């Protein structure tokens, strides 16, 4: 009895800290999007110029995933997660205190590297330390969506009342406090003892395409990873410019465009969080590639419609787009797990993080260039083209194992 109670308590602690860490990750990564205009002005930069500095953070957010996962295996996931809280908080302080562009570049790099720790380490903690990792990952994903929604609201409100620098400074207090709490919290050694359960949770349902083997499977996975790279690009394009875009369309609903963009974007992302549940539910009893194509196919025209709608129609369109955008995430993860041999899953997921967040992180800079050259609405036309490209690659992944022999 005592062992079972202890195990349950340990699982709760793992879930608590990884959920909080996931939310904190996305709060830090999206603070700048809500305060893009005043933050750019503080460094004498136009918004499109500032996105080059912001992309340092987004790119390193992805590129840091592989070394973070490697270190997690060597020094332990708990130690790495403690490091996540401290390093991310330190980066936020550096951003708040930065006065020069060089200091800003270094600070954004530290934030990106700090935040890069969570995904490989947090997912490993859940998959190794919790007996039912599928359900736990669903809960963890919702906390990530909560952070995505809360980040712009928090940053916009603080910037409206005080200054954008205070948004980073105020985040330091809870982030460091949670890191200290985790440091002194008793957790068991995180060892893999649930392989069978993970395999059960991610195995394809009846009717899945079991012909996806050998060269066909490699081709299919390559096409899926290509689609996910475009997914990372359009995600960063949209999240970088959506607060500014919605803020300019708010009319007289809010005292300032900055505050309007922050709150409206938060609401849009909160609505989008339901897509995580929808995507996970639809893919649970299906092979997955058709569901993936469906959501990308729905997201593509909605992305474009953002560029040609306004006011209430724009907000409704943005909410629907957000649902489709977030719904693809659990589908992607389940597809990779189902069609990757278990001893290659770490490599494949690490590759996905590097491509979707590392290469995809350049979408932040691309959004600034497109805005400067063609205007803010054109950013979402570009995002639609990227989403459509992802859909085409997903179609290729669906067709590759259905070609006649």
C-alpha positions in Angstrom: 0.0 0.0 0.0 2.7 2.4 1.0 4.6 1.7 -2.3 1.5 2.3 -4.4 0.7 5.6 -2.6 4.3 6.7 -3.0 4.3 5.9 -6.6 1.1 7.8 -7.2 2.5 10.8 -5.4 5.7 10.7 -7.5 3.7 10.5 -10.7 1.7 13.6 -9.6 4.9 15.5 -8.8 6.3 14.7 -12.3 3.1 15.8 -13.9 2.8 19.0 -11.8 6.3 20.2 -12.6 6.3 19.2 -16.3 2.9 20.9 -16.8 4.1 24.1 -15.1 7.3 24.0 -17.1 5.4 23.5 -20.4 3.3 26.6 -19.7 6.3 28.6 -18.6 8.1 27.7 -21.8 5.4 29.1 -24.1 4.9 32.2 -21.9 8.6 33.1 -22.3 8.6 32.3 -26.0 5.6 34.5 -26.8 6.2 37.5 -24.5 7.9 39.5 -27.3 5.0 38.9 -29.8 2.6 41.0 -27.6 5.1 43.8 -27.1 6.7 43.8 -30.5 6.2 47.5 -31.3 7.4 49.0 -28.0 10.2 46.5 -27.6 11.5 47.2 -31.1 11.4 51.0 -30.5 13.4 50.6 -27.3 16.4 49.3 -29.4 15.9 51.8 -32.2 14.7 49.0 -34.5 11.8 48.7 -36.9 9.6 45.7 -36.1 10.9 43.8 -39.1 14.4 44.4 -37.9 13.6 43.3 -34.4 12.3 39.9 -35.7 15.9 39.1 -36.7 16.9 39.3 -33.0 13.7 37.4 -31.9 14.5 34.6 -34.3 17.7 33.9 -32.4 15.5 32.8 -29.6 13.1 30.8 -31.7 15.8 29.0 -33.7 17.9 28.1 -30.6 14.6 26.9 -29.0 14.7 24.2 -31.6 18.4 23.6 -32.1 18.9 23.2 -28.3 16.5 20.3 -28.1 19.0 17.6 -29.2 21.8 18.5 -26.8 19.2 19.0 -24.0 17.9 15.5 -24.6 21.4 14.1 -24.6 22.3 15.8 -21.3 19.0 14.6 -19.8 20.1 11.0 -20.5 23.5 11.7 -18.9 22.8 13.9 -15.8 19.1 13.1 -15.2 15.9 14.8 -16.3 15.2 16.4 -12.9 18.5 18.2 -12.9 17.9 19.4 -16.4 14.4 20.6 -15.6 15.8 22.6 -12.6 18.3 24.0 -15.0 15.4 24.9 -17.4 13.8 27.1 -14.7 17.0 28.9 -13.7 18.4 29.4 -17.2 15.2 30.6 -18.6 14.6 33.1 -15.8 18.2 34.3 -16.2 17.6 34.9 -19.9 14.5 36.9 -19.1 16.4 39.1 -16.7 19.1 39.7 -19.4 16.4 40.7 -21.9 14.8 43.1 -19.4 18.2 44.7 -18.6 19.5 44.8 -22.2 20.4 48.3 -23.4 22.3 47.5 -26.6 21.4 45.3 -29.6 24.4 43.0 -28.8 23.1 42.5 -25.3 19.6 41.8 -26.7 21.0 39.2 -29.1 22.8 37.4 -26.2 19.8 37.6 -24.0 17.4 36.2 -26.6 19.9 33.4 -27.2 19.9 32.5 -23.5 16.0 32.5 -23.4 15.9 30.2 -26.4 18.5 27.8 -25.0 16.7 27.8 -21.6 13.3 27.1 -23.1 14.8 24.4 -25.4 15.4 22.2 -22.4 11.7 21.5 -21.7 10.3 19.5 -24.6 12.9 16.6 -24.8 13.4 16.5 -21.0 9.8 17.0 -20.0 8.5 14.4 -22.5 11.1 11.9 -21.3 10.1 12.4 -17.6 6.5 11.7 -18.5 7.2 8.7 -20.7 9.6 7.1 -18.2 8.1 8.1 -14.9 4.3 7.9 -15.4 2.5 4.6 -16.0 -0.1 6.0 -18.4 2.0 8.5 -20.4 -0.6 9.0 -23.2 -3.1 10.7 -20.9 -0.4 12.6 -19.1 0.9 14.0 -22.3 -2.5 15.1 -23.2 -2.8 17.0 -20.0 0.7 18.4 -20.4 -0.2 19.6 -23.9 -3.2 21.5 -22.6 -0.9 23.3 -20.1 1.3 24.3 -23.1 -1.7 25.7 -24.8 -2.6 27.6 -21.6 0.9 29.1 -21.6 0.5 30.1 -25.2 -2.7 31.9 -24.4 -1.5 33.5 -21.2 1.8 34.8 -22.5 0.5 37.5 -24.8 -2.1 38.6 -22.2 0.4 38.8 -19.4 3.0 40.7 -21.4 0.5 43.1 -22.9 -1.2 43.9 -19.6 2.1 44.5 -17.8 3.5 46.6 -20.7 0.3 48.7 -20.7 0.5 49.4 -16.9 4.3 49.5 -16.5 6.8 48.7 -19.3 7.6 45.7 -21.5 10.8 45.1 -19.5 8.7 44.4 -16.4 7.0 41.6 -18.2 10.3 39.7 -18.2 11.3 40.8 -14.7 8.0 39.8 -13.1 8.2 36.3 -14.6 11.5 35.8 -12.9 10.0 35.5 -9.4 7.6 32.5 -10.0 10.0 30.9 -12.4 12.9 30.8 -9.9 10.6 29.9 -7.1 9.3 26.8 -8.9 12.9 25.9 -9.8 13.9 26.0 -6.1 10.8 24.0 -5.2 11.7 21.3 -7.8 15.3 21.3 -6.6 14.3 20.3 -3.1 11.3 18.2 -4.1 11.8 14.4 -3.7 11.5 12.6 -7.0 12.5 9.0 -7.7 15.2 8.3 -10.2 13.5 8.5 -13.6 14.1 5.2 -15.3 12.3 3.7 -18.3 9.9 1.0 -17.0 6.9 1.6 -19.2 8.1 0.7 -22.6 5.3 -1.8 -23.1 2.7 0.7 -22.1 4.1 3.3 -24.4 4.1 0.8 -27.3 0.5 0.0 -26.5 -0.5 3.6 -26.3 1.1 4.5 -29.7 0.4 1.4 -31.7 -1.7 1.9 -34.8 -5.4 1.0 -34.5 -7.1 -1.7 -36.5 -7.1 -0.7 -40.2 -3.7 1.1 -40.1 -1.4 0.8 -43.1 0.9 -2.0 -42.1 2.6 -1.9 -45.6 4.5 1.2 -44.5 7.8 -0.7 -44.0 11.3 -0.5 -45.3 12.0 2.1 -48.0 8.4 3.2 -48.2 8.4 4.0 -44.4 11.6 6.0 -44.7 10.1 8.0 -47.5 6.9 8.5 -45.7 8.7 9.7 -42.5 10.8 12.1 -44.6 7.7 13.6 -46.1 6.0 13.9 -42.7 9.1 15.6 -41.3 9.0 18.0 -44.3 5.4 18.8 -43.6 6.3 19.4 -39.9 9.1 21.8 -40.9 6.6 23.9 -42.9 4.3 23.5 -39.8 7.0 25.1 -37.7 7.4 27.9 -40.2 3.8 28.9 -40.4 3.4 28.6 -36.6 6.1 31.1 -36.0 4.9 33.4 -38.8 1.4 33.5 -37.3 2.3 33.7 -33.6 4.8 36.5 -34.2 2.4 38.9 -36.0 -1.0 37.9 -34.8 -1.1 40.2 -31.7 -0.1 43.2 -33.7 -2.6 42.4 -36.5 -5.5 41.8 -34.1 -4.6 44.9 -32.2 -4.9 47.0 -35.3 -8.4 45.6 -36.0 -9.9 46.1 -32.5 -11.6 49.4 -33.1 -12.5 51.1 -29.8 -12.9 47.9 -27.7 -9.7 48.5 -25.8 -7.8 51.5 -24.5 -4.8 50.7 -26.7 -3.9 48.5 -29.7 -1.2 46.8 -27.7 -3.7 45.7 -25.0 -6.3 44.7 -27.6 -3.8 42.5 -29.5 -2.7 40.8 -26.3 -6.1 39.9 -25.0 -7.6 39.0 -28.3 -4.7 36.8 -29.2 -4.9 35.1 -25.8 -8.6 34.3 -26.4 -7.8 33.0 -29.9 -5.1 30.7 -28.5 -7.3 29.6 -25.7 -10.0 28.6 -28.2 -7.2 26.8 -30.2 -6.3 24.7 -27.2 -9.5 22.7 -27.8 -7.9 21.6 -31.0 -5.4 19.6 -29.0 -8.3 17.5 -27.6 -10.0 17.3 -31.0 -6.9 16.1 -32.8 -6.0 13.6 -30.1 -9.5 12.2 -30.1 -9.8 11.8 -33.9 -6.3 10.2 -34.3 -6.8 7.8 -31.4 -8.9 5.3 -33.5 -7.5 6.2 -36.9 -4.3 5.6 -38.8 -3.5 9.4 -38.7 -2.3 10.6 -42.0 -5.9 11.3 -43.3 -6.6 13.3 -40.1 -3.3 15.2 -40.6 -4.3 16.2 -44.1 -7.8 17.2 -43.0 -6.5 19.7 -40.4 -3.9 21.1 -42.7 -6.4 21.4 -45.5 -8.8 23.3 -43.2 -6.1 25.5 -41.8 -4.8 26.6 -45.2 -7.9 28.7 -46.4 -8.4 30.0 -42.9 -4.9 31.3 -42.8 -5.6 33.1 -46.1 -8.9 34.5 -44.9 -7.1 36.2 -42.0 -5.5 38.5 -44.6 -8.8 39.6 -46.1 -11.3 39.8 -43.2 -11.7 42.3 -40.4 -13.4 42.9 -37.0 -15.7 40.2 -35.8 -15.3 38.0 -39.0 -11.5 38.2 -38.4 -11.8 37.1 -34.8 -14.1 34.1 -35.7 -11.7 33.1 -38.5 -8.7 33.4 -36.2 -10.4 31.2 -33.6 -11.2 28.5 -36.2 -7.7 28.7 -37.6 -6.2 28.3 -34.1 -8.2 25.1 -33.5 -6.9 23.6 -36.8 -3.3 24.8 -36.1 -3.2 23.3 -32.6 -5.1 20.1 -33.6 -2.2 19.0 -35.9 0.2 18.7 -32.9 -1.0 15.5 -31.2 -1.6 14.0 -34.7 2.1 14.6 -35.6 3.4 13.1 -32.4 1.2 10.0 -32.8 2.2 9.5 -36.4 5.9 9.6 -35.6 5.5 7.2 -32.7 3.4 4.8 -34.8 5.7 4.6 -37.8 9.1 4.8 -36.0 10.7 1.7 -34.5 10.9 2.2 -30.7 14.7 2.3 -30.6 14.7 5.2 -33.2 12.0 7.3 -31.6 14.3 9.5 -29.6 16.2 10.3 -32.8 13.1 11.0 -34.8 11.5 13.2 -32.2 14.7 15.1 -31.7 14.9 15.6 -35.5 11.3 16.9 -35.4 12.1 19.4 -32.7 15.2 20.7 -34.7 13.2 21.0 -37.9 9.9 22.4 -36.6 11.4 24.7 -34.0 15.0 25.2 -35.2 14.4 25.6 -39.0 10.8 26.6 -38.4 12.0 29.3 -36.0 13.2 31.3 -39.0 9.5 32.0 -39.6 9.8 34.7 -37.0 12.3 36.6 -39.2 10.3 35.7 -42.4 7.2 37.3 -40.9 9.1 40.6 -40.4 10.5 40.6 -43.9 7.1 39.9 -45.5 5.5 42.6 -43.3 8.0 45.2 -44.4 7.9 44.3 -48.1 4.2 43.6 -48.6 2.3 44.7 -45.5 0.9 43.0 -42.5 -2.0 41.1 -44.2 0.4 39.5 -46.6 2.1 37.8 -43.6 -1.0 35.5 -43.4 -1.1 34.9 -47.1 2.5 33.7 -46.8 1.4 31.5 -43.8 -1.3 30.0 -45.9 1.2 29.1 -48.6 3.4 27.4 -46.0 0.4 25.5 -44.6 -0.6 24.4 -48.1 2.9 23.2 -48.7 2.7 21.1 -45.5 -0.6 19.7 -46.7 0.9 18.6 -50.0 3.8 16.9 -48.3 1.3 15.2 -46.0 -0.7 14.0 -49.1 2.6 12.6 -50.4 3.1 10.7 -47.2 -0.4 9.3 -47.4 0.1 8.2 -51.1 3.6 6.7 -50.8 2.4 3.4 -49.4 -0.6 3.2 -51.6 1.2 3.1 -55.0 0.6 0.0 -57.0 3.4 -2.6 -56.7 
